[in-house]
Amino acid sequence: MSSKHKDKHFLRQKSLVIPQVQNPFSYSLHLTIFDKFKVVICTLTLFPIRVVGAVICLLFASILASLATAFLTEGKLNEPLTGIRKILKVPLRLCARACLFFFGFHWVKVKGKLCSSEEAPVLVVAPHSSFIDALALSVIGMPGGVSRRENDQIPIIGAILRCMQPIYVARNDVNSRQNTIAEIKRRTSSKGLWPHLAIFPEGTCTNRQCLITFKPGAFYAACPVQPVVLKFPNKLDTVTWTWSGPGALKLIWLTLCQFHNYLEIEILPVYKPSCEELLDAKLFARNVREQMASVLKVPVTEHTYEDCRLMLEATQKKLPASTGLVEYQKISTKLCVRIDSMKDLLHKFSEIDTNADGRVDLQEFAAYLNLPITPQIEELFSLYDRDESGDIDFREYLIGMALVAKPASSDDSIKLAFEVFDVNKDGRVGELELKHILQSAYPSIRERDINCIFRRIDVNNRGYVTYEEFYAFAKSNPEYAVIFDSYRKEDHSKTDPGKSGTVNEAYEDADRAAKA
């Protein structure tokens, strides 16, 4: 490997580096023969008793919760419960703890001391990985929380949630985020009138192998927070519930079939934000996450709930779900690419990935462009293949499109390229002109491939391409914009040898942009 090539490889390793945990939303459960034998025995003996006990606890809790919120209007539910309604939350907590007991969590190790809600109104809880997480908090109190609006309609559970007076969010409501932040600020400024507000800032369940991006909502209130760490040190993990893995019913069944399940809750000291963190909620969130990750001894990644949305989009395109994992927070921040644009690019990636394995090799890449595999195409492909594995995944494609293809498809680049291709200077490019250009750049290109490319540009079937058509094609197919721009630079370098026009120039520009 040449020194120059080593330098490029080093830059790529340092810029937009692949996260240590590539898929925090996947979990595989493996049962040994002994585990299976134990599950069979417990299913016939322990399981029915625990199910009945847990159901009774939930029913009783639902009755208590309904009494506590009876005849309360929506407006009254937005104020702290008082009097007998508040007192009813005490047996409600006992029901929650009893339910946790029936799930096999007979005793729970608690480390640290919970402060008052006046001192730290918000409990930041992580990692969020299980259907047990909310129930586990009954060990240290009955804090409120943030919940999806749809959960209010779940039988039995909905009544209990209303009594806990959560802040409801609607992920499809464009104003939900602002409304949630405003309500958090209102409750945290009540000087202890409201109970603690427990927030899982990751926003979705993970496999506990890392801490993903903390949503800043809990930190916009700019008040002291108390981090709470949940640990499930079980030999057989039957509680981890992720997007890709065993379903909730299976996990509940297996959890109920364990003789004993371990749970540890570590309450960290109150975290008081600095002056900089008071002004920057994202910085506040990152620093709290770093502290919690240090206690858990796990890395941090920039994955978010949006990665899950991309995973769902990938499955709809018949691609492996993991194709959509791009570490959204990092990519969107560094490259200014938002979720809708990523979905569009994922659709195009699925068209290139003809065998739907979630990766694109050189043959698929060249076939999509209707171009032969030449040194130029290999060099272009290498711009996307950041880890030099011989194929590109969607994350690499996304980075390549943002750092290589997008700059090449600027208005000025497209205009200059068209002027070079317009040999006759008549404001149009004919098929013979395009053929001459492509054959000079790619001598082995086939006639039918040239016809295919020309037909894709000549949308009006007039036998020639106007600037408007050329511009529209280059904008919607930025992979070609790199080729056109590269050819334009090569043509210019013939008249000015001091100007470099190779794809290597784009290679270096891309890495400089990614490193910034």
Contacts in CASP RR format, 6 or more apart in sequence:
PFRMAT RR
TARGET T0000
AUTHOR 0000-0000-0000
METHOD contacts of the structure
MODEL  1
MSSKHKDKHFLRQKSLVIPQVQNPFSYSLHLTIFDKFKVVICTLTLFPIR
VVGAVICLLFASILASLATAFLTEGKLNEPLTGIRKILKVPLRLCARACL
FFFGFHWVKVKGKLCSSEEAPVLVVAPHSSFIDALALSVIGMPGGVSRRE
NDQIPIIGAILRCMQPIYVARNDVNSRQNTIAEIKRRTSSKGLWPHLAIF
PEGTCTNRQCLITFKPGAFYAACPVQPVVLKFPNKLDTVTWTWSGPGALK
LIWLTLCQFHNYLEIEILPVYKPSCEELLDAKLFARNVREQMASVLKVPV
TEHTYEDCRLMLEATQKKLPASTGLVEYQKISTKLCVRIDSMKDLLHKFS
EIDTNADGRVDLQEFAAYLNLPITPQIEELFSLYDRDESGDIDFREYLIG
MALVAKPASSDDSIKLAFEVFDVNKDGRVGELELKHILQSAYPSIRERDI
NCIFRRIDVNNRGYVTYEEFYAFAKSNPEYAVIFDSYRKEDHSKTDPGKS
GTVNEAYEDADRAAKA
1 9 0 8 1.000
8 507 0 8 1.000
8 508 0 8 1.000
8 511 0 8 1.000
9 388 0 8 1.000
11 511 0 8 1.000
11 512 0 8 1.000
11 514 0 8 1.000
11 515 0 8 1.000
12 386 0 8 1.000
12 387 0 8 1.000
12 511 0 8 1.000
12 514 0 8 1.000
14 515 0 8 1.000
15 511 0 8 1.000
15 514 0 8 1.000
15 515 0 8 1.000
16 330 0 8 1.000
16 331 0 8 1.000
16 334 0 8 1.000
16 386 0 8 1.000
16 399 0 8 1.000
16 514 0 8 1.000
18 387 0 8 1.000
18 395 0 8 1.000
19 210 0 8 1.000
19 299 0 8 1.000
19 301 0 8 1.000
19 302 0 8 1.000
19 303 0 8 1.000
19 327 0 8 1.000
20 210 0 8 1.000
20 299 0 8 1.000
20 301 0 8 1.000
21 209 0 8 1.000
21 210 0 8 1.000
21 299 0 8 1.000
21 301 0 8 1.000
22 322 0 8 1.000
22 325 0 8 1.000
23 244 0 8 1.000
23 322 0 8 1.000
23 325 0 8 1.000
24 206 0 8 1.000
24 207 0 8 1.000
24 209 0 8 1.000
24 210 0 8 1.000
24 212 0 8 1.000
24 242 0 8 1.000
24 301 0 8 1.000
24 303 0 8 1.000
25 204 0 8 1.000
25 205 0 8 1.000
25 206 0 8 1.000
25 207 0 8 1.000
25 242 0 8 1.000
25 243 0 8 1.000
25 244 0 8 1.000
25 303 0 8 1.000
25 307 0 8 1.000
25 308 0 8 1.000
25 311 0 8 1.000
25 325 0 8 1.000
26 207 0 8 1.000
26 242 0 8 1.000
26 243 0 8 1.000
26 244 0 8 1.000
26 245 0 8 1.000
26 322 0 8 1.000
27 207 0 8 1.000
27 237 0 8 1.000
27 240 0 8 1.000
27 241 0 8 1.000
27 242 0 8 1.000
27 244 0 8 1.000
27 245 0 8 1.000
27 246 0 8 1.000
28 245 0 8 1.000
29 237 0 8 1.000
29 238 0 8 1.000
29 240 0 8 1.000
29 245 0 8 1.000
29 246 0 8 1.000
29 251 0 8 1.000
29 254 0 8 1.000
31 39 0 8 1.000
31 236 0 8 1.000
35 236 0 8 1.000
38 257 0 8 1.000
38 258 0 8 1.000
38 259 0 8 1.000
39 254 0 8 1.000
39 257 0 8 1.000
42 256 0 8 1.000
42 257 0 8 1.000
42 258 0 8 1.000
42 259 0 8 1.000
43 253 0 8 1.000
43 257 0 8 1.000
46 256 0 8 1.000
46 257 0 8 1.000
46 259 0 8 1.000
47 253 0 8 1.000
47 256 0 8 1.000
47 257 0 8 1.000
50 102 0 8 1.000
50 103 0 8 1.000
50 104 0 8 1.000
50 256 0 8 1.000
51 256 0 8 1.000
53 98 0 8 1.000
53 99 0 8 1.000
53 102 0 8 1.000
54 99 0 8 1.000
54 102 0 8 1.000
54 103 0 8 1.000
54 256 0 8 1.000
57 95 0 8 1.000
57 96 0 8 1.000
57 98 0 8 1.000
57 99 0 8 1.000
57 102 0 8 1.000
58 95 0 8 1.000
58 99 0 8 1.000
58 156 0 8 1.000
58 157 0 8 1.000
58 160 0 8 1.000
59 156 0 8 1.000
60 95 0 8 1.000
61 92 0 8 1.000
61 95 0 8 1.000
61 96 0 8 1.000
61 99 0 8 1.000
61 160 0 8 1.000
62 156 0 8 1.000
62 157 0 8 1.000
62 158 0 8 1.000
62 159 0 8 1.000
62 160 0 8 1.000
64 88 0 8 1.000
64 91 0 8 1.000
64 92 0 8 1.000
64 95 0 8 1.000
64 163 0 8 1.000
65 88 0 8 1.000
65 92 0 8 1.000
65 159 0 8 1.000
65 160 0 8 1.000
65 162 0 8 1.000
65 163 0 8 1.000
65 164 0 8 1.000
66 159 0 8 1.000
66 163 0 8 1.000
67 88 0 8 1.000
68 81 0 8 1.000
68 85 0 8 1.000
68 86 0 8 1.000
68 88 0 8 1.000
68 89 0 8 1.000
68 92 0 8 1.000
68 163 0 8 1.000
69 77 0 8 1.000
69 81 0 8 1.000
69 85 0 8 1.000
69 159 0 8 1.000
69 162 0 8 1.000
69 163 0 8 1.000
72 85 0 8 1.000
77 162 0 8 1.000
77 165 0 8 1.000
78 165 0 8 1.000
80 86 0 8 1.000
80 165 0 8 1.000
80 190 0 8 1.000
80 193 0 8 1.000
80 194 0 8 1.000
80 195 0 8 1.000
81 89 0 8 1.000
81 163 0 8 1.000
81 165 0 8 1.000
88 163 0 8 1.000
89 142 0 8 1.000
89 163 0 8 1.000
92 142 0 8 1.000
92 160 0 8 1.000
92 163 0 8 1.000
93 138 0 8 1.000
93 141 0 8 1.000
93 142 0 8 1.000
96 135 0 8 1.000
96 138 0 8 1.000
96 142 0 8 1.000
97 138 0 8 1.000
97 139 0 8 1.000
99 135 0 8 1.000
100 108 0 8 1.000
100 132 0 8 1.000
100 135 0 8 1.000
100 136 0 8 1.000
100 138 0 8 1.000
100 139 0 8 1.000
102 256 0 8 1.000
103 132 0 8 1.000
103 135 0 8 1.000
103 255 0 8 1.000
103 256 0 8 1.000
103 261 0 8 1.000
104 255 0 8 1.000
104 256 0 8 1.000
104 258 0 8 1.000
104 259 0 8 1.000
104 260 0 8 1.000
104 261 0 8 1.000
105 132 0 8 1.000
105 136 0 8 1.000
105 260 0 8 1.000
105 261 0 8 1.000
105 262 0 8 1.000
105 263 0 8 1.000
106 260 0 8 1.000
108 136 0 8 1.000
108 139 0 8 1.000
108 263 0 8 1.000
108 264 0 8 1.000
108 265 0 8 1.000
109 262 0 8 1.000
109 263 0 8 1.000
109 264 0 8 1.000
109 265 0 8 1.000
110 139 0 8 1.000
110 140 0 8 1.000
110 264 0 8 1.000
110 265 0 8 1.000
110 266 0 8 1.000
110 267 0 8 1.000
111 264 0 8 1.000
111 265 0 8 1.000
111 266 0 8 1.000
111 267 0 8 1.000
112 266 0 8 1.000
112 267 0 8 1.000
112 268 0 8 1.000
113 267 0 8 1.000
114 123 0 8 1.000
114 140 0 8 1.000
114 141 0 8 1.000
114 196 0 8 1.000
114 226 0 8 1.000
114 267 0 8 1.000
115 226 0 8 1.000
115 270 0 8 1.000
116 192 0 8 1.000
117 192 0 8 1.000
117 194 0 8 1.000
117 195 0 8 1.000
117 196 0 8 1.000
117 197 0 8 1.000
118 191 0 8 1.000
118 192 0 8 1.000
119 224 0 8 1.000
119 270 0 8 1.000
120 196 0 8 1.000
120 223 0 8 1.000
120 224 0 8 1.000
120 225 0 8 1.000
120 226 0 8 1.000
120 270 0 8 1.000
120 271 0 8 1.000
121 187 0 8 1.000
121 188 0 8 1.000
121 190 0 8 1.000
121 192 0 8 1.000
121 194 0 8 1.000
121 196 0 8 1.000
121 197 0 8 1.000
121 221 0 8 1.000
121 223 0 8 1.000
121 224 0 8 1.000
121 225 0 8 1.000
122 184 0 8 1.000
122 188 0 8 1.000
122 196 0 8 1.000
122 197 0 8 1.000
122 198 0 8 1.000
122 199 0 8 1.000
122 218 0 8 1.000
122 221 0 8 1.000
122 223 0 8 1.000
122 224 0 8 1.000
122 225 0 8 1.000
122 226 0 8 1.000
123 137 0 8 1.000
123 143 0 8 1.000
123 196 0 8 1.000
123 197 0 8 1.000
123 198 0 8 1.000
123 199 0 8 1.000
123 225 0 8 1.000
123 226 0 8 1.000
123 227 0 8 1.000
123 228 0 8 1.000
124 199 0 8 1.000
124 201 0 8 1.000
124 214 0 8 1.000
124 218 0 8 1.000
124 225 0 8 1.000
124 226 0 8 1.000
124 227 0 8 1.000
124 228 0 8 1.000
124 271 0 8 1.000
124 288 0 8 1.000
124 292 0 8 1.000
125 133 0 8 1.000
125 137 0 8 1.000
125 198 0 8 1.000
125 199 0 8 1.000
125 200 0 8 1.000
125 227 0 8 1.000
125 228 0 8 1.000
125 229 0 8 1.000
125 230 0 8 1.000
126 200 0 8 1.000
126 201 0 8 1.000
126 202 0 8 1.000
126 211 0 8 1.000
126 214 0 8 1.000
126 227 0 8 1.000
126 228 0 8 1.000
126 229 0 8 1.000
126 230 0 8 1.000
126 289 0 8 1.000
126 292 0 8 1.000
127 202 0 8 1.000
127 206 0 8 1.000
127 208 0 8 1.000
127 211 0 8 1.000
127 229 0 8 1.000
127 230 0 8 1.000
127 296 0 8 1.000
127 298 0 8 1.000
128 200 0 8 1.000
128 202 0 8 1.000
128 203 0 8 1.000
128 204 0 8 1.000
128 205 0 8 1.000
128 206 0 8 1.000
129 205 0 8 1.000
129 206 0 8 1.000
129 207 0 8 1.000
129 208 0 8 1.000
129 230 0 8 1.000
129 232 0 8 1.000
129 239 0 8 1.000
129 240 0 8 1.000
129 241 0 8 1.000
129 242 0 8 1.000
130 205 0 8 1.000
130 232 0 8 1.000
130 239 0 8 1.000
130 240 0 8 1.000
130 241 0 8 1.000
130 251 0 8 1.000
131 239 0 8 1.000
131 241 0 8 1.000
131 248 0 8 1.000
131 251 0 8 1.000
131 252 0 8 1.000
132 232 0 8 1.000
132 239 0 8 1.000
132 255 0 8 1.000
132 263 0 8 1.000
133 200 0 8 1.000
133 230 0 8 1.000
134 198 0 8 1.000
136 230 0 8 1.000
136 263 0 8 1.000
136 265 0 8 1.000
137 143 0 8 1.000
137 198 0 8 1.000
137 228 0 8 1.000
139 263 0 8 1.000
139 265 0 8 1.000
140 228 0 8 1.000
140 265 0 8 1.000
140 267 0 8 1.000
141 195 0 8 1.000
141 196 0 8 1.000
142 164 0 8 1.000
142 195 0 8 1.000
143 195 0 8 1.000
143 196 0 8 1.000
143 197 0 8 1.000
143 198 0 8 1.000
144 164 0 8 1.000
144 165 0 8 1.000
144 166 0 8 1.000
144 195 0 8 1.000
144 196 0 8 1.000
144 197 0 8 1.000
144 198 0 8 1.000
145 164 0 8 1.000
145 166 0 8 1.000
145 167 0 8 1.000
145 197 0 8 1.000
145 198 0 8 1.000
145 199 0 8 1.000
146 166 0 8 1.000
146 167 0 8 1.000
146 168 0 8 1.000
146 169 0 8 1.000
146 180 0 8 1.000
146 197 0 8 1.000
146 199 0 8 1.000
146 200 0 8 1.000
147 161 0 8 1.000
147 166 0 8 1.000
147 167 0 8 1.000
147 168 0 8 1.000
147 169 0 8 1.000
148 168 0 8 1.000
148 169 0 8 1.000
148 170 0 8 1.000
148 171 0 8 1.000
149 168 0 8 1.000
149 169 0 8 1.000
149 170 0 8 1.000
151 157 0 8 1.000
151 158 0 8 1.000
151 161 0 8 1.000
152 158 0 8 1.000
152 161 0 8 1.000
152 162 0 8 1.000
152 168 0 8 1.000
154 161 0 8 1.000
167 180 0 8 1.000
167 183 0 8 1.000
167 184 0 8 1.000
167 187 0 8 1.000
167 197 0 8 1.000
169 176 0 8 1.000
169 177 0 8 1.000
169 180 0 8 1.000
170 176 0 8 1.000
173 179 0 8 1.000
177 217 0 8 1.000
180 217 0 8 1.000
181 217 0 8 1.000
181 220 0 8 1.000
181 221 0 8 1.000
184 197 0 8 1.000
184 199 0 8 1.000
184 217 0 8 1.000
184 218 0 8 1.000
184 220 0 8 1.000
184 221 0 8 1.000
185 220 0 8 1.000
185 221 0 8 1.000
187 194 0 8 1.000
187 197 0 8 1.000
188 194 0 8 1.000
188 197 0 8 1.000
188 221 0 8 1.000
188 223 0 8 1.000
189 221 0 8 1.000
189 223 0 8 1.000
196 226 0 8 1.000
197 218 0 8 1.000
198 228 0 8 1.000
199 217 0 8 1.000
199 218 0 8 1.000
201 214 0 8 1.000
201 215 0 8 1.000
201 217 0 8 1.000
201 218 0 8 1.000
201 219 0 8 1.000
201 285 0 8 1.000
201 288 0 8 1.000
201 289 0 8 1.000
202 211 0 8 1.000
202 212 0 8 1.000
202 213 0 8 1.000
202 214 0 8 1.000
202 215 0 8 1.000
203 215 0 8 1.000
203 305 0 8 1.000
204 212 0 8 1.000
204 243 0 8 1.000
204 305 0 8 1.000
204 308 0 8 1.000
205 240 0 8 1.000
205 241 0 8 1.000
205 242 0 8 1.000
205 243 0 8 1.000
206 212 0 8 1.000
206 242 0 8 1.000
206 303 0 8 1.000
207 240 0 8 1.000
207 242 0 8 1.000
208 232 0 8 1.000
208 240 0 8 1.000
208 296 0 8 1.000
208 298 0 8 1.000
209 298 0 8 1.000
210 293 0 8 1.000
210 298 0 8 1.000
210 299 0 8 1.000
210 300 0 8 1.000
210 301 0 8 1.000
210 303 0 8 1.000
211 289 0 8 1.000
211 292 0 8 1.000
211 293 0 8 1.000
211 296 0 8 1.000
211 298 0 8 1.000
211 299 0 8 1.000
211 300 0 8 1.000
211 301 0 8 1.000
212 300 0 8 1.000
212 301 0 8 1.000
212 302 0 8 1.000
212 303 0 8 1.000
212 304 0 8 1.000
213 285 0 8 1.000
213 289 0 8 1.000
213 301 0 8 1.000
213 302 0 8 1.000
213 303 0 8 1.000
213 304 0 8 1.000
213 328 0 8 1.000
213 329 0 8 1.000
214 285 0 8 1.000
214 286 0 8 1.000
214 288 0 8 1.000
214 289 0 8 1.000
215 285 0 8 1.000
215 304 0 8 1.000
216 281 0 8 1.000
216 282 0 8 1.000
216 284 0 8 1.000
216 285 0 8 1.000
217 281 0 8 1.000
217 285 0 8 1.000
218 225 0 8 1.000
218 285 0 8 1.000
219 225 0 8 1.000
219 273 0 8 1.000
219 277 0 8 1.000
219 281 0 8 1.000
219 282 0 8 1.000
219 284 0 8 1.000
219 285 0 8 1.000
219 288 0 8 1.000
220 281 0 8 1.000
222 273 0 8 1.000
222 277 0 8 1.000
222 278 0 8 1.000
222 281 0 8 1.000
222 284 0 8 1.000
223 273 0 8 1.000
224 270 0 8 1.000
224 271 0 8 1.000
224 272 0 8 1.000
224 273 0 8 1.000
225 270 0 8 1.000
225 271 0 8 1.000
225 288 0 8 1.000
226 267 0 8 1.000
226 268 0 8 1.000
226 269 0 8 1.000
226 270 0 8 1.000
226 271 0 8 1.000
227 267 0 8 1.000
227 268 0 8 1.000
227 271 0 8 1.000
227 288 0 8 1.000
227 291 0 8 1.000
227 292 0 8 1.000
227 295 0 8 1.000
228 265 0 8 1.000
228 266 0 8 1.000
228 267 0 8 1.000
228 268 0 8 1.000
229 265 0 8 1.000
229 266 0 8 1.000
229 267 0 8 1.000
229 268 0 8 1.000
229 292 0 8 1.000
229 295 0 8 1.000
229 296 0 8 1.000
230 263 0 8 1.000
230 264 0 8 1.000
230 265 0 8 1.000
231 263 0 8 1.000
231 264 0 8 1.000
231 265 0 8 1.000
231 266 0 8 1.000
231 296 0 8 1.000
232 239 0 8 1.000
232 240 0 8 1.000
232 261 0 8 1.000
232 262 0 8 1.000
232 263 0 8 1.000
232 264 0 8 1.000
233 262 0 8 1.000
233 264 0 8 1.000
234 258 0 8 1.000
234 261 0 8 1.000
234 262 0 8 1.000
236 254 0 8 1.000
236 258 0 8 1.000
238 251 0 8 1.000
238 254 0 8 1.000
238 255 0 8 1.000
238 258 0 8 1.000
238 261 0 8 1.000
239 251 0 8 1.000
239 255 0 8 1.000
239 261 0 8 1.000
240 251 0 8 1.000
241 247 0 8 1.000
241 248 0 8 1.000
241 251 0 8 1.000
243 308 0 8 1.000
243 311 0 8 1.000
243 321 0 8 1.000
244 311 0 8 1.000
244 321 0 8 1.000
244 322 0 8 1.000
246 254 0 8 1.000
255 261 0 8 1.000
266 295 0 8 1.000
268 291 0 8 1.000
268 292 0 8 1.000
268 295 0 8 1.000
271 287 0 8 1.000
271 288 0 8 1.000
271 291 0 8 1.000
273 284 0 8 1.000
276 283 0 8 1.000
277 283 0 8 1.000
277 284 0 8 1.000
277 287 0 8 1.000
278 284 0 8 1.000
289 300 0 8 1.000
290 300 0 8 1.000
293 299 0 8 1.000
293 300 0 8 1.000
301 327 0 8 1.000
302 327 0 8 1.000
302 328 0 8 1.000
302 329 0 8 1.000
302 330 0 8 1.000
302 331 0 8 1.000
302 333 0 8 1.000
303 325 0 8 1.000
303 327 0 8 1.000
303 328 0 8 1.000
303 329 0 8 1.000
304 328 0 8 1.000
304 329 0 8 1.000
306 328 0 8 1.000
306 329 0 8 1.000
306 332 0 8 1.000
306 339 0 8 1.000
306 342 0 8 1.000
307 324 0 8 1.000
307 325 0 8 1.000
307 326 0 8 1.000
307 327 0 8 1.000
307 328 0 8 1.000
309 339 0 8 1.000
310 324 0 8 1.000
310 325 0 8 1.000
310 326 0 8 1.000
310 328 0 8 1.000
310 339 0 8 1.000
310 342 0 8 1.000
310 343 0 8 1.000
310 346 0 8 1.000
311 321 0 8 1.000
311 322 0 8 1.000
311 323 0 8 1.000
311 324 0 8 1.000
311 325 0 8 1.000
312 321 0 8 1.000
313 324 0 8 1.000
313 343 0 8 1.000
313 346 0 8 1.000
314 320 0 8 1.000
314 321 0 8 1.000
314 322 0 8 1.000
314 323 0 8 1.000
314 324 0 8 1.000
314 346 0 8 1.000
314 350 0 8 1.000
314 358 0 8 1.000
314 394 0 8 1.000
315 321 0 8 1.000
317 346 0 8 1.000
317 347 0 8 1.000
317 350 0 8 1.000
317 356 0 8 1.000
318 350 0 8 1.000
318 356 0 8 1.000
319 346 0 8 1.000
319 349 0 8 1.000
319 350 0 8 1.000
319 353 0 8 1.000
319 356 0 8 1.000
319 358 0 8 1.000
320 357 0 8 1.000
320 358 0 8 1.000
323 346 0 8 1.000
323 349 0 8 1.000
323 358 0 8 1.000
323 393 0 8 1.000
323 394 0 8 1.000
324 346 0 8 1.000
324 394 0 8 1.000
324 395 0 8 1.000
325 395 0 8 1.000
326 342 0 8 1.000
326 394 0 8 1.000
326 395 0 8 1.000
326 398 0 8 1.000
327 395 0 8 1.000
328 339 0 8 1.000
328 342 0 8 1.000
331 337 0 8 1.000
331 342 0 8 1.000
331 395 0 8 1.000
331 398 0 8 1.000
331 399 0 8 1.000
332 338 0 8 1.000
332 339 0 8 1.000
332 342 0 8 1.000
334 514 0 8 1.000
334 516 0 8 1.000
335 398 0 8 1.000
335 399 0 8 1.000
335 402 0 8 1.000
335 403 0 8 1.000
336 402 0 8 1.000
337 345 0 8 1.000
337 398 0 8 1.000
337 402 0 8 1.000
342 398 0 8 1.000
345 394 0 8 1.000
345 397 0 8 1.000
345 398 0 8 1.000
345 401 0 8 1.000
346 394 0 8 1.000
349 358 0 8 1.000
349 360 0 8 1.000
349 394 0 8 1.000
349 397 0 8 1.000
350 356 0 8 1.000
351 368 0 8 1.000
352 360 0 8 1.000
352 364 0 8 1.000
352 365 0 8 1.000
352 368 0 8 1.000
352 397 0 8 1.000
353 359 0 8 1.000
353 360 0 8 1.000
353 364 0 8 1.000
354 364 0 8 1.000
354 367 0 8 1.000
355 364 0 8 1.000
358 393 0 8 1.000
358 394 0 8 1.000
359 391 0 8 1.000
359 392 0 8 1.000
359 393 0 8 1.000
360 391 0 8 1.000
360 392 0 8 1.000
360 393 0 8 1.000
360 397 0 8 1.000
361 390 0 8 1.000
361 391 0 8 1.000
362 373 0 8 1.000
362 377 0 8 1.000
362 378 0 8 1.000
362 381 0 8 1.000
362 390 0 8 1.000
362 391 0 8 1.000
363 373 0 8 1.000
365 377 0 8 1.000
365 381 0 8 1.000
365 384 0 8 1.000
365 392 0 8 1.000
366 372 0 8 1.000
366 373 0 8 1.000
366 377 0 8 1.000
366 381 0 8 1.000
368 479 0 8 1.000
369 377 0 8 1.000
369 479 0 8 1.000
369 480 0 8 1.000
369 483 0 8 1.000
370 449 0 8 1.000
370 450 0 8 1.000
370 452 0 8 1.000
370 453 0 8 1.000
371 377 0 8 1.000
371 438 0 8 1.000
371 442 0 8 1.000
371 445 0 8 1.000
371 449 0 8 1.000
371 453 0 8 1.000
371 483 0 8 1.000
372 442 0 8 1.000
372 444 0 8 1.000
372 445 0 8 1.000
372 446 0 8 1.000
372 449 0 8 1.000
374 442 0 8 1.000
374 444 0 8 1.000
376 441 0 8 1.000
376 442 0 8 1.000
376 483 0 8 1.000
376 486 0 8 1.000
376 503 0 8 1.000
377 442 0 8 1.000
379 502 0 8 1.000
379 503 0 8 1.000
379 504 0 8 1.000
379 507 0 8 1.000
380 479 0 8 1.000
380 482 0 8 1.000
380 483 0 8 1.000
380 486 0 8 1.000
380 503 0 8 1.000
381 392 0 8 1.000
382 388 0 8 1.000
382 507 0 8 1.000
383 400 0 8 1.000
383 404 0 8 1.000
383 482 0 8 1.000
383 503 0 8 1.000
383 506 0 8 1.000
383 507 0 8 1.000
383 510 0 8 1.000
384 392 0 8 1.000
384 396 0 8 1.000
384 397 0 8 1.000
384 399 0 8 1.000
384 400 0 8 1.000
384 404 0 8 1.000
385 391 0 8 1.000
385 392 0 8 1.000
385 396 0 8 1.000
386 392 0 8 1.000
386 396 0 8 1.000
386 399 0 8 1.000
386 400 0 8 1.000
387 396 0 8 1.000
399 514 0 8 1.000
400 510 0 8 1.000
401 478 0 8 1.000
401 479 0 8 1.000
403 509 0 8 1.000
403 510 0 8 1.000
403 513 0 8 1.000
403 514 0 8 1.000
404 482 0 8 1.000
404 506 0 8 1.000
404 509 0 8 1.000
404 510 0 8 1.000
405 478 0 8 1.000
405 479 0 8 1.000
405 481 0 8 1.000
405 482 0 8 1.000
406 478 0 8 1.000
407 413 0 8 1.000
407 506 0 8 1.000
407 509 0 8 1.000
408 478 0 8 1.000
408 481 0 8 1.000
408 482 0 8 1.000
408 484 0 8 1.000
408 485 0 8 1.000
408 486 0 8 1.000
408 506 0 8 1.000
409 474 0 8 1.000
409 475 0 8 1.000
409 478 0 8 1.000
409 481 0 8 1.000
411 471 0 8 1.000
413 481 0 8 1.000
413 484 0 8 1.000
413 485 0 8 1.000
413 488 0 8 1.000
414 470 0 8 1.000
414 471 0 8 1.000
414 474 0 8 1.000
414 475 0 8 1.000
414 481 0 8 1.000
414 484 0 8 1.000
415 467 0 8 1.000
415 471 0 8 1.000
416 485 0 8 1.000
416 488 0 8 1.000
417 474 0 8 1.000
417 481 0 8 1.000
417 484 0 8 1.000
417 485 0 8 1.000
417 487 0 8 1.000
417 488 0 8 1.000
418 429 0 8 1.000
418 467 0 8 1.000
418 470 0 8 1.000
418 471 0 8 1.000
420 487 0 8 1.000
420 488 0 8 1.000
420 491 0 8 1.000
420 492 0 8 1.000
421 429 0 8 1.000
421 433 0 8 1.000
421 434 0 8 1.000
421 437 0 8 1.000
421 470 0 8 1.000
421 484 0 8 1.000
422 428 0 8 1.000
422 429 0 8 1.000
422 433 0 8 1.000
423 433 0 8 1.000
423 436 0 8 1.000
424 433 0 8 1.000
427 466 0 8 1.000
427 467 0 8 1.000
428 464 0 8 1.000
428 465 0 8 1.000
428 466 0 8 1.000
428 467 0 8 1.000
429 464 0 8 1.000
429 465 0 8 1.000
429 470 0 8 1.000
430 454 0 8 1.000
430 463 0 8 1.000
430 464 0 8 1.000
430 465 0 8 1.000
431 450 0 8 1.000
431 451 0 8 1.000
431 454 0 8 1.000
431 458 0 8 1.000
431 463 0 8 1.000
431 464 0 8 1.000
434 450 0 8 1.000
434 453 0 8 1.000
434 454 0 8 1.000
434 457 0 8 1.000
434 465 0 8 1.000
435 447 0 8 1.000
435 450 0 8 1.000
435 454 0 8 1.000
437 487 0 8 1.000
438 445 0 8 1.000
438 450 0 8 1.000
438 453 0 8 1.000
439 445 0 8 1.000
439 450 0 8 1.000
441 483 0 8 1.000
441 487 0 8 1.000
441 490 0 8 1.000
453 480 0 8 1.000
454 463 0 8 1.000
454 465 0 8 1.000
455 461 0 8 1.000
456 473 0 8 1.000
456 477 0 8 1.000
457 465 0 8 1.000
457 469 0 8 1.000
457 470 0 8 1.000
457 473 0 8 1.000
458 464 0 8 1.000
458 465 0 8 1.000
458 469 0 8 1.000
459 469 0 8 1.000
459 472 0 8 1.000
460 469 0 8 1.000
465 473 0 8 1.000
473 480 0 8 1.000
474 480 0 8 1.000
474 481 0 8 1.000
474 484 0 8 1.000
475 481 0 8 1.000
482 503 0 8 1.000
482 506 0 8 1.000
486 501 0 8 1.000
486 502 0 8 1.000
486 503 0 8 1.000
486 506 0 8 1.000
489 499 0 8 1.000
489 500 0 8 1.000
489 501 0 8 1.000
489 502 0 8 1.000
489 505 0 8 1.000
490 501 0 8 1.000
490 502 0 8 1.000
492 499 0 8 1.000
492 501 0 8 1.000
493 499 0 8 1.000
493 500 0 8 1.000
493 501 0 8 1.000
END
